[in-house]
Amino acid sequence: MAFEGLTEKLSNAFKKLRGKGRLSEADVKESMREIRLALLEADVNYKVVKDFIKKTTERCVGTDVLESLTPAQMIVKIVNEELTALMGSENQKLKIASQPPTVVMLVGLQGAGKTTNGAKLAGLFKKQNKNPLLAACDIYRPAAIKQLQVVGEQLGIPVFEMGQTNPVDIAKAAVAHAVRHGNDMVFLDTAGRLHVDEALMDELKAIKEAVKPDEILLVVDAMTGQDAVSAAKTFDEYLDITGVMLSKLDGDARGGAALSIKAVTGKPIKFIGTGEKLDQIEPFHPGRMASRILGMGDMLTLIEKAEAAFDAKKAAELEQKLKSNKFTLADFYDQLVQLKGMGSLQDLAGMMPGMNMGALKNAQLDEKAISRTEAIIQSMTPFERENPSVLNHSRKRRIAAGAGVKVDPVAFLVVKDGITRVMPVAMPAMTTADRVLELVPEVMDRVENYIDKKKANTDF
C-alpha cells in the first residue's frame, strides 16, 4: 500500500519521542532528522522536504511545546498540521459550470491511466445524479476508443466518438452533442505520449482554446514519484491545469508525488485512484491523508464508505433483531455483502486508528475469505439460515459440497452471547478475516452517531 514505508519510519521516530518524557531541543532536532530522511526516502522533492522540516522545527522547539506535559503528542499534532498544509489544507472540489455542460479535459502521459480514471470520475458524478458523457479524443493509441466504450458500457455512461478524425473537431462535437442530449458533464479523454513533446502540447492547447474547459485535470501515476511531479510542472506551464488526479495510489507508491505536487506546482490534488475497479476513486482530502500517513487512521473516509454501502432501513431492522436476539445467518449474509461493497479488507483495516500496518501486511489478509463464507451461507436452505441449530453432519456435507469447500471449514459457532454467528474455522485466514468482520458493528455504530449528529446540526 502507498505510504507504508513512510508511515513505519515516522511511527518509529515518534515512538522514540514518546519514550523520553520531557524533551530537549536536541531531541526534537534528532527526530526531525529522522523525519527528513523518511521523506527523502519516500521520494519527496528535496526543496519541499527542506522547507517542511524548517517550518516544523521552528514550531516544535517553542517553549510552549517543550515545556508542555505531553510534548511528543504536540509534536505529532504539529507534523500532522504541516503535512496537511503541504498537501493543500482542504479538499478542492471540481468546478461545476453555472451553464451546463461542465467540460472536464483529462490530460497526461501515456500509461498514467487517463481513460480508466476519466471513466471512474464520470461514474463518481453519475452517482451524484449527474448525467455525464465520455468523449474519445485519443485517436492515436490503439484501441483507446474501444477501451473507453468498454468502461463506459460497464458504468452505463454514453461514449461519444467520431473515429480517427481531428481531436479538436471531436471535442467541439462532443460538447454540442451534450447540449442537444441533456448531458450536464463532458469528460474529454485526450491523447498522451510517452514523454512531453511540442506536437502533443499544441494539440491540447488547440482543444482547450476550442471548448474552453471548466477543468483541466492532469492524471499522473503515483508510482512514478518525482517524474510525476516533473510532468505536472510541465503540463501546468503549457496548459495552466486546474488540478491533479493521482492514479495507482493503491500500489507500492512511496508517496513522494502526493506530498510534492501541490508545493511544486501550486495546483491541488482533487482525486485519487485507490484500485483497479471502476468505483475505486475518492476525492482527495489532505487532512485525512496526513492522518493515514501518520498511522492515525481515516475514520471519516471509512464512515463515508459505510454510509454508501449500508442500507439505513436494513440497519434499523438489524438493530431490532439484535435487541430481540433474532439475528440469523441470513442477516449475517446481508452484512457480508455490505462489507464487501466498502472495498478491500486491507484498505478498510488500514483506515482504523491505531492499526499496525506492518502487522497487517504480515497477516496476509485473505480477500476471498468473505466470498467463501458467502458461498457457505448461500448453499443453505432458507430454513437452515433461520435455524442453524438444525445443522447436523449430513447437512454440513451437503452445504460443503454446494460451496466447493471441505466439511471442516463449515463449522458453525451458534448462540454465542445470545447472538447467532457464523465463523469459518480450520482455515489459515480465519483469525484475520474474523478480526476485520468484527469491525462491522463498530463502523455501523459510528455511522449511526454521524447521521444523528448531522440531523441535530452539530459538528462531527
C-alpha positions as CSV (number, residue, x, y, z in Angstrom):
1,M,0.0,0.0,0.0
2,A,1.1,3.6,-0.6
3,F,3.0,5.4,2.2
4,E,3.6,2.1,4.0
5,G,7.3,2.6,4.4
6,L,6.9,6.3,5.2
7,T,4.3,5.5,7.9
8,E,6.5,3.0,9.5
9,K,9.5,5.3,9.7
10,L,7.5,8.2,11.1
11,S,5.9,6.0,13.7
12,N,9.3,4.8,14.8
13,A,10.5,8.4,15.1
14,F,7.5,9.4,17.3
15,K,7.8,6.2,19.4
16,K,11.3,7.4,20.4
17,L,9.9,10.8,21.5
18,R,7.1,9.3,23.5
19,G,9.6,7.2,25.5
20,K,11.6,10.2,26.7
21,G,9.0,12.1,28.7
22,R,10.4,15.7,28.7
23,L,12.1,16.7,25.5
24,S,15.1,18.9,24.8
25,E,15.8,20.9,21.6
26,A,18.4,18.3,20.7
27,D,15.7,15.5,20.9
28,V,13.4,17.5,18.6
29,K,16.2,18.1,16.1
30,E,17.2,14.4,16.1
31,S,13.6,13.5,15.5
32,M,13.3,16.0,12.6
33,R,16.5,14.5,11.1
34,E,14.8,11.1,11.0
35,I,11.6,12.6,9.5
36,R,13.7,14.3,6.9
37,L,15.4,11.0,5.9
38,A,12.0,9.3,5.8
39,L,10.5,11.9,3.5
40,L,13.6,11.8,1.2
41,E,13.4,8.0,1.0
42,A,9.7,8.4,0.1
43,D,10.8,10.4,-3.0
44,V,9.5,13.7,-1.8
45,N,11.1,16.7,-3.6
46,Y,14.3,17.9,-1.8
47,K,13.3,21.5,-1.7
48,V,9.8,20.6,-0.4
49,V,11.4,18.5,2.4
50,K,13.8,21.3,3.3
51,D,11.0,23.8,3.7
52,F,8.8,21.4,5.5
53,I,11.5,20.5,8.1
54,K,12.4,24.1,8.6
55,K,8.8,25.2,9.4
56,T,8.1,22.1,11.5
57,T,11.3,22.5,13.6
58,E,10.6,26.2,14.2
59,R,7.2,25.3,15.7
60,C,8.4,22.3,17.6
61,V,11.2,24.0,19.5
62,G,9.0,26.6,21.0
63,T,8.8,26.7,24.8
64,D,5.0,26.0,24.8
65,V,5.8,22.6,23.2
66,L,9.0,21.6,25.0
67,E,7.6,22.6,28.5
68,S,4.2,21.0,28.0
69,L,3.2,17.9,29.8
70,T,2.8,15.9,26.6
71,P,5.4,17.3,24.2
72,A,5.6,14.2,22.0
73,Q,1.8,14.4,21.3
74,M,2.1,18.1,20.5
75,I,4.9,17.4,18.0
76,V,2.8,14.7,16.3
77,K,0.0,17.3,16.1
78,I,2.3,19.9,14.5
79,V,3.7,17.4,12.0
80,N,0.1,16.4,11.1
81,E,-0.9,20.0,10.6
82,E,2.2,20.8,8.4
83,L,1.7,17.6,6.3
84,T,-1.9,18.7,5.7
85,A,-0.8,22.2,4.7
86,L,1.8,20.7,2.4
87,M,-0.8,18.8,0.5
88,G,-3.3,21.6,0.2
89,S,-5.0,22.1,3.6
90,E,-8.5,21.2,2.4
91,N,-10.4,19.2,-0.3
92,Q,-10.7,21.1,-3.6
93,K,-14.0,20.3,-5.3
94,L,-14.5,20.1,-9.1
95,K,-15.8,23.4,-10.6
96,I,-19.3,22.9,-11.9
97,A,-20.3,25.3,-14.7
98,S,-23.3,27.6,-14.0
99,Q,-24.5,26.9,-17.5
100,P,-24.2,23.2,-18.4
101,P,-22.4,21.2,-19.6
102,T,-19.4,21.3,-17.4
103,V,-16.4,20.3,-19.6
104,V,-13.6,18.4,-17.9
105,M,-10.5,17.9,-20.0
106,L,-8.3,15.0,-18.9
107,V,-4.6,15.2,-19.9
108,G,-1.4,13.3,-19.1
109,L,1.3,11.0,-20.4
110,Q,0.6,7.5,-21.8
111,G,0.2,4.8,-19.1
112,A,-0.9,7.2,-16.4
113,G,-4.5,5.9,-16.6
114,K,-6.4,8.8,-18.2
115,T,-9.0,6.6,-19.9
116,T,-9.9,4.4,-16.9
117,N,-9.7,7.2,-14.3
118,G,-11.7,9.5,-16.5
119,A,-14.4,6.9,-16.6
120,K,-14.1,6.4,-12.9
121,L,-14.6,10.2,-12.4
122,A,-17.6,10.2,-14.7
123,G,-19.0,7.2,-12.7
124,L,-18.5,9.1,-9.4
125,F,-20.5,12.1,-10.7
126,K,-23.2,9.8,-12.1
127,K,-23.8,8.6,-8.5
128,Q,-24.3,12.2,-7.6
129,N,-27.2,12.4,-10.0
130,K,-25.2,14.0,-12.9
131,N,-25.7,12.9,-16.5
132,P,-22.1,12.6,-17.8
133,L,-20.8,12.0,-21.4
134,L,-17.4,10.5,-22.2
135,A,-15.7,11.8,-25.3
136,A,-13.0,9.8,-27.1
137,C,-10.4,12.4,-28.3
138,D,-7.4,10.0,-28.3
139,I,-7.1,8.9,-31.9
140,Y,-3.5,7.6,-31.8
141,R,-3.3,4.9,-29.1
142,P,-4.5,1.5,-30.5
143,A,-7.9,0.5,-29.1
144,A,-8.2,3.7,-27.0
145,I,-11.7,4.4,-28.3
146,K,-12.7,0.7,-27.7
147,Q,-11.4,0.8,-24.2
148,L,-13.4,3.9,-23.4
149,Q,-16.5,2.3,-24.9
150,V,-16.0,-0.8,-22.8
151,V,-15.6,1.1,-19.5
152,G,-18.4,3.4,-20.5
153,E,-20.7,0.4,-21.0
154,Q,-19.8,-1.1,-17.6
155,L,-20.7,2.2,-15.9
156,G,-23.8,2.8,-18.0
157,I,-22.3,6.1,-19.4
158,P,-22.6,7.0,-23.1
159,V,-19.5,7.5,-25.1
160,F,-19.2,10.0,-28.0
161,E,-16.7,9.1,-30.8
162,M,-16.0,10.1,-34.4
163,G,-13.3,7.6,-35.2
164,Q,-9.9,8.8,-36.4
165,T,-10.8,12.4,-37.2
166,N,-9.3,15.7,-35.8
167,P,-9.4,15.6,-32.0
168,V,-10.3,19.3,-31.9
169,D,-13.4,18.6,-34.0
170,I,-14.3,15.6,-31.8
171,A,-14.1,17.8,-28.7
172,K,-16.3,20.5,-30.2
173,A,-18.8,18.0,-31.5
174,A,-18.9,16.2,-28.1
175,V,-19.9,19.4,-26.3
176,A,-22.6,20.2,-28.9
177,H,-23.9,16.6,-28.6
178,A,-24.1,17.0,-24.8
179,V,-26.1,20.2,-25.2
180,R,-28.6,18.5,-27.5
181,H,-29.0,15.4,-25.4
182,G,-29.0,16.9,-21.9
183,N,-25.7,15.7,-20.7
184,D,-24.6,18.1,-17.9
185,M,-21.0,16.9,-17.8
186,V,-18.5,16.1,-20.6
187,F,-15.2,14.3,-19.9
188,L,-12.7,14.6,-22.7
189,D,-10.2,11.7,-22.9
190,T,-7.3,13.3,-24.8
191,A,-4.2,11.7,-26.3
192,G,-1.0,11.2,-24.4
193,R,2.6,10.5,-25.3
194,L,5.5,8.5,-23.7
195,H,7.0,11.9,-23.0
196,V,6.1,15.6,-23.3
197,D,6.6,17.0,-26.9
198,E,5.5,20.1,-28.8
199,A,3.0,18.2,-31.1
200,L,1.1,16.9,-28.0
201,M,1.0,20.3,-26.3
202,D,-0.1,22.1,-29.5
203,E,-3.0,19.7,-29.9
204,L,-4.0,20.0,-26.2
205,K,-3.8,23.8,-26.4
206,A,-6.0,23.8,-29.5
207,I,-8.6,21.6,-27.7
208,K,-8.5,24.0,-24.7
209,E,-9.0,27.0,-27.0
210,A,-11.9,25.4,-28.9
211,V,-14.0,24.1,-26.0
212,K,-12.9,26.4,-23.1
213,P,-13.0,23.6,-20.4
214,D,-14.1,24.4,-16.9
215,E,-11.5,22.0,-15.5
216,I,-8.2,20.7,-16.9
217,L,-7.2,17.6,-14.8
218,L,-3.8,16.1,-15.1
219,V,-3.8,12.4,-14.5
220,V,-0.4,11.2,-13.1
221,D,0.9,7.8,-12.0
222,A,1.7,8.0,-8.2
223,M,4.2,5.2,-8.7
224,T,6.5,7.3,-10.8
225,G,7.4,9.6,-7.9
226,Q,9.3,12.7,-8.9
227,D,8.7,12.0,-12.6
228,A,5.0,12.6,-11.8
229,V,5.9,16.0,-10.2
230,S,8.0,17.0,-13.3
231,A,5.2,16.1,-15.6
232,A,2.7,18.1,-13.6
233,K,5.1,21.1,-13.7
234,T,5.5,20.9,-17.5
235,F,1.8,20.4,-18.2
236,D,0.9,23.3,-15.9
237,E,3.3,25.6,-17.8
238,Y,1.7,24.8,-21.1
239,L,-2.0,24.4,-20.2
240,D,-2.4,26.0,-16.8
241,I,-4.1,22.9,-15.3
242,T,-6.7,23.3,-12.6
243,G,-6.0,20.2,-10.6
244,V,-4.4,16.7,-10.5
245,M,-5.7,13.2,-10.2
246,L,-3.3,10.7,-8.7
247,S,-3.8,7.2,-10.1
248,K,-2.4,3.8,-8.7
249,L,-2.2,5.0,-5.1
250,D,-3.1,1.5,-4.0
251,G,0.3,0.2,-5.3
252,D,3.7,0.4,-3.7
253,A,3.9,4.1,-4.3
254,R,6.3,5.7,-1.8
255,G,4.2,8.8,-1.6
256,G,6.6,11.4,-3.0
257,A,4.2,12.6,-5.7
258,A,1.3,13.2,-3.3
259,L,3.5,15.2,-0.9
260,S,5.3,17.3,-3.6
261,I,2.8,18.2,-6.4
262,K,0.9,20.9,-4.5
263,A,4.1,22.6,-3.2
264,V,5.9,22.4,-6.6
265,T,3.0,23.4,-9.0
266,G,0.6,25.2,-6.6
267,K,-2.2,23.1,-8.1
268,P,-4.3,20.9,-5.8
269,I,-4.7,17.1,-6.0
270,K,-8.5,16.7,-6.4
271,F,-9.0,13.0,-6.8
272,I,-7.1,9.8,-6.1
273,G,-7.4,6.3,-7.7
274,T,-7.4,3.7,-5.0
275,G,-7.7,0.5,-7.0
276,E,-8.3,-1.1,-10.4
277,K,-12.1,-1.3,-10.1
278,L,-14.2,1.4,-11.6
279,D,-15.7,2.5,-8.3
280,Q,-12.3,2.8,-6.6
281,I,-11.9,6.6,-6.7
282,E,-12.0,9.1,-3.9
283,P,-11.9,12.9,-3.5
284,F,-8.5,13.9,-2.1
285,H,-8.7,15.2,1.5
286,P,-5.2,16.4,2.6
287,G,-6.1,16.2,6.3
288,R,-7.3,12.6,6.1
289,M,-4.3,11.6,4.0
290,A,-1.9,13.1,6.6
291,S,-3.7,11.1,9.3
292,R,-3.2,7.9,7.3
293,I,0.5,8.7,6.7
294,L,1.0,9.2,10.5
295,G,-0.8,5.9,11.2
296,M,-3.7,7.7,12.8
297,G,-6.3,6.1,10.5
298,D,-9.0,7.7,8.5
299,M,-12.4,7.2,10.2
300,L,-14.2,9.9,8.1
301,T,-13.5,8.2,4.8
302,L,-14.4,4.8,6.4
303,I,-17.7,6.3,7.6
304,E,-18.4,7.7,4.2
305,K,-17.8,4.3,2.6
306,A,-20.1,2.7,5.2
307,E,-22.8,5.3,4.6
308,A,-22.7,4.5,0.9
309,A,-22.6,0.7,1.4
310,F,-25.0,0.2,4.3
311,D,-28.8,0.4,3.9
312,A,-30.2,2.6,6.7
313,K,-33.6,0.7,6.7
314,K,-31.8,-2.6,6.9
315,A,-29.6,-1.3,9.6
316,A,-32.6,-0.3,11.7
317,E,-34.2,-3.7,11.2
318,L,-31.0,-5.4,12.2
319,E,-30.8,-3.3,15.3
320,Q,-34.2,-4.5,16.4
321,K,-33.2,-8.1,15.6
322,L,-30.1,-7.8,17.7
323,K,-32.1,-6.4,20.6
324,S,-34.6,-9.3,20.5
325,N,-31.9,-12.0,19.9
326,K,-33.2,-12.8,16.4
327,F,-30.0,-12.3,14.4
328,T,-29.8,-15.1,11.8
329,L,-27.3,-16.3,9.2
330,A,-29.4,-14.5,6.6
331,D,-28.8,-11.2,8.4
332,F,-25.1,-12.0,8.7
333,Y,-25.0,-12.7,5.0
334,D,-26.5,-9.2,4.3
335,Q,-23.7,-7.7,6.5
336,L,-21.1,-9.5,4.5
337,V,-22.4,-8.2,1.2
338,Q,-22.5,-4.7,2.5
339,L,-18.9,-5.0,3.9
340,K,-17.7,-6.2,0.5
341,G,-19.2,-3.1,-1.0
342,M,-16.9,-0.9,1.1
343,G,-13.7,-2.1,-0.6
344,S,-10.9,-4.5,0.2
345,L,-10.3,-5.7,3.8
346,Q,-6.8,-4.4,3.9
347,D,-7.8,-0.9,2.9
348,L,-10.6,-0.9,5.5
349,A,-8.4,-2.1,8.2
350,G,-5.8,0.5,7.3
351,M,-8.3,3.2,8.0
352,M,-8.8,2.1,11.6
353,P,-7.0,4.3,14.1
354,G,-4.1,2.5,15.8
355,M,-3.9,-0.3,13.3
356,N,-0.4,-1.6,12.9
357,M,0.1,-1.6,9.2
358,G,3.3,-3.6,9.5
359,A,1.5,-6.4,11.3
360,L,-1.4,-6.1,8.9
361,K,1.0,-6.6,6.0
362,N,2.4,-9.8,7.6
363,A,-1.1,-11.0,8.3
364,Q,-1.7,-11.6,4.6
365,L,-5.4,-10.8,4.5
366,D,-7.4,-13.3,2.5
367,E,-9.8,-11.3,0.5
368,K,-11.6,-14.5,-0.6
369,A,-12.5,-15.5,3.0
370,I,-15.7,-13.4,2.9
371,S,-16.6,-14.9,-0.5
372,R,-16.1,-18.4,0.9
373,T,-18.4,-17.6,3.8
374,E,-21.0,-16.1,1.4
375,A,-20.9,-19.4,-0.6
376,I,-21.4,-21.5,2.5
377,I,-24.4,-19.4,3.6
378,Q,-25.9,-19.4,0.1
379,S,-25.6,-23.2,0.0
380,M,-28.1,-23.4,2.9
381,T,-31.8,-23.6,2.6
382,P,-33.8,-20.6,3.9
383,F,-34.9,-22.7,6.9
384,E,-31.3,-23.6,7.7
385,R,-30.2,-19.9,7.6
386,E,-33.0,-19.0,10.1
387,N,-32.4,-22.1,12.3
388,P,-28.7,-23.0,12.2
389,S,-29.1,-25.3,15.2
390,V,-30.6,-28.0,12.8
391,L,-27.2,-28.3,11.0
392,N,-26.1,-31.9,11.5
393,H,-23.2,-33.6,9.9
394,S,-25.2,-34.7,6.8
395,R,-26.4,-31.2,6.2
396,K,-22.9,-29.8,6.6
397,R,-21.6,-32.2,4.0
398,R,-24.3,-31.1,1.6
399,I,-23.5,-27.4,2.3
400,A,-19.8,-28.0,1.9
401,A,-20.3,-29.7,-1.5
402,G,-22.5,-26.8,-2.7
403,A,-20.0,-24.2,-1.5
404,G,-17.0,-26.0,-3.0
405,V,-15.2,-26.4,0.3
406,K,-14.3,-29.2,2.7
407,V,-16.5,-30.1,5.6
408,D,-14.1,-28.8,8.2
409,P,-14.4,-25.1,7.2
410,V,-18.2,-25.4,7.6
411,A,-18.1,-25.5,11.4
412,F,-20.6,-23.1,12.8
413,L,-20.5,-21.4,16.2
414,V,-24.0,-20.5,17.2
415,V,-25.8,-18.8,20.0
416,K,-22.7,-17.0,21.4
417,D,-23.7,-14.4,24.0
418,G,-27.3,-14.7,22.7
419,I,-26.3,-13.8,19.1
420,T,-26.1,-16.4,16.3
421,R,-22.8,-16.1,14.5
422,V,-21.0,-17.9,11.7
423,M,-17.3,-18.4,11.9
424,P,-15.3,-20.4,9.3
425,V,-12.7,-22.4,11.2
426,A,-9.7,-24.6,10.4
427,M,-8.7,-22.0,7.7
428,P,-5.4,-20.1,7.7
429,A,-7.3,-16.8,7.2
430,M,-9.8,-17.4,9.9
431,T,-8.4,-15.1,12.6
432,T,-7.6,-12.3,10.2
433,A,-11.0,-12.4,8.5
434,D,-12.8,-12.6,11.8
435,R,-11.0,-9.6,13.1
436,V,-12.0,-7.5,10.1
437,L,-15.6,-8.8,10.2
438,E,-15.8,-7.6,13.8
439,L,-15.2,-4.1,12.6
440,V,-18.7,-4.1,11.1
441,P,-20.6,-3.3,14.3
442,E,-18.2,-0.5,15.2
443,V,-18.5,1.0,11.8
444,M,-22.3,0.8,11.9
445,D,-22.3,2.5,15.4
446,R,-20.2,5.3,14.1
447,V,-22.4,5.7,11.0
448,E,-25.5,6.0,13.2
449,N,-23.8,8.5,15.5
450,Y,-22.6,10.5,12.5
451,I,-26.2,10.6,11.0
452,D,-27.7,11.5,14.3
453,K,-25.3,14.4,14.8
454,K,-26.0,15.6,11.2
455,K,-29.7,15.6,12.0
456,A,-29.1,17.6,15.1
457,N,-27.0,20.1,13.1
458,T,-23.9,19.7,15.3
459,D,-20.3,19.5,14.3
460,F,-18.8,16.0,13.8
